[in-house]
């Protein structure tokens, strides 16, 4: 398996004013790249080299902490960049949009629940919209670089989208105002990509 470090599908300044260029450049080329480098170094020449991240996550409780921390950081950021877009925003679309309204009553009600999960995650972590093991949409958060695919996750499922709430994701622009960053996120969500993720999960 050739683990790969992705280029962003847009320029570092493309998400301004919601996320500034400097934050994007540092986040992608430093933080994300470090997760990639440390994960590939940790897994090299082990019996697990060649397994997909998703496969590793299924038995994360039995694997080294470096796989959990850096493999999680690699996967989570790979997903994060894909569900952001300079042409994003608006309400959820397609089958995902329909299901959000069916489960939460309205897009705004979903947005409130997701925002609360992101704002109330103590310390560093992520907020998620996932499909749980019963095939239902669920909102939750996880600490550090954990995600719902891991067997150690508090809320297990398959992520549709995730929001990074580590301070390095927003501190240069928003300082301690995490709720402002969360609100800005909804102006750049790539709902078409999120809907694609959802359709792949439900089959």
N, C-alpha and C positions, 0 to 999 in steps of 0.2 A: 504494500500500500504506500503510495507516495502522498503523504500528508502535504497539503499545499496551503500557502499563505495567500489569501485573495487580495487582489487590487480592489479598491472601491469602485462601484459602478457610476461614480460621479466625482467631480472635483472636490477638494477639501473645503472650498468656500461655497459649495452649491447649496448648502442647507442654511446659509445665513438668511435672515437674522436669528433664526431659531437656535442653531448651533454654530458657533463661530469657527472660522478657519483654523485658528491656532489649536483650539480644543480638538478638532477633528484630526489634524495632522499628528498631534501628540498621541491621541487616543489610538489611532490606527497604526502609525509607524513605530511607536514606542511600546505602549501597553499591550496591544494585540500581538505585535511582533514578538514581544518577550514571552507571552504565553505559548506562541507557536514554537519558538526556539527551545524553550525549556521542556515542553511536552515532547518534541521530537528527540531531544537529547535523552530524556528519561526512558522513552520506549525503545530506543535504538538497541538492537541486538538482544532483545528480550523475547520470550515466547509469545508475547502479545503484539510484537511489531507486525504490522500488516492488517490488524483488525480495525474495523471502522470505529469511529468515536461512538456511534450508537450501540455497537456491539459491546464495547468496553463499559459503557454506562450501565448495561444490564447487570454487571457483576462488580460495580464500583466499590461495594462494601468490602471486597476481598483484595482490592488492588492498591498499589502505593498511593500515598497522598498526592504525589506529583501528577499522577494521571487525573485525579479528581480536580485539583486546582488548575493545572495548566491545560489539560484536555477540556475541562469545562469552559475555561476562558477562551480557548480556541473556538469551540463549537458555538458558544453563546454569542460571541462577536460576529462570527460568520453569518449567523441568523440576523443579528441586529442590523448590520449594514444593509442587508437585502430588503428589510422591511421599512427602510427610510427612503424618501425620495424628495427631490426639490419640487416635484409636481404632486406631492402627497397631500394629505388632509381630507377634510370632508368626512362623511359618514362611511361606515363599512359597506362594501358592495357585494353583489352576487349572493351565492348560497350562504356565505358567512354572514353577510349583512342580515339576511332573513333569519338565520339561526340566532344571532345576537338579539334581535328584537323578540324572537319567540321565547328565549331563555330569560332575558333580563327585563323585558317589557318595552324597552326603548333603547336607542343608541345612547342617549344621555344617561340613562340608568347604568348601562354597562360602563360608560366612561367614568362615572362617579365611583363605581366599585373598583375598577382597575386603578384609578388615581389613588384611591385610599390604600390599596395594596402596595403601591409603589411608595407613597409618602410615609407609610407606617412601618416599612421594612427597617428595622433597627440596624444601624451601621451600613455596611456595604452589601449589595446584593442585586437582585433582579425582580421585576414583576412580570408575570406571564399570563397570556391567554392560551389555554391548551385544550385539547380534547382528552378527557379522562378515560380511564379504562372501561367505562360504561358507554363510551361514545358521546358523552355530553360535554358541552363547553364548560370550562371552569376557569376562574381567576384566582391566582395565588401569588405568593412571592417566595423567593429562596435566598439563602445567605450566600455571601461570597460568590464563587463561580459555580455553585450547584445549579442544577436544572431539573425539570420534571421527568426527564428520561432516566435519571439515576435511580438505582434501587434503594438508595438512602434518602430519596426525596420525601418530604412531608406530604406533598400532594403530587402524585404520579400522573403522567400523561404525556401527550405528544404536543410540543409547542407549535402554536400557530404564529405567535409573535412574542417578543420579549422586549423589555425596557431596562437598560442598564442604569441603575441608581447608585453606582459607585461615585464618589465625589469627583474622580478624575473625568467623569463623563460630562460634568456641568459646572465645576467650581470656578473656572476662569471667568465665565460670563454671569453665572447666577449666584456665586458664593454659597451661602447657606440656604438659599431660597429654592429648595428642592421642588416644592409645589409649582413654582413658576416654570421650571424646566419640564416637569411632567405635563403641564398644560401646553407648553410649546411643542412637545412631542406629537401631540394630536394634530398639529398643523403640517407635519411631514411624514405621517404614517403612509406607507404604500399599501393601501387596502387591496389593490389588485393582486399584489404579491401575497399578502396575507390570505386572500381568498384562494389563490393557487395552493398555498400550503394546506389550507383546510380541506380542499377537494382531494388532494393526494392522501390525506389521512383517512378520510371517510370512504374513499374508494369509489 
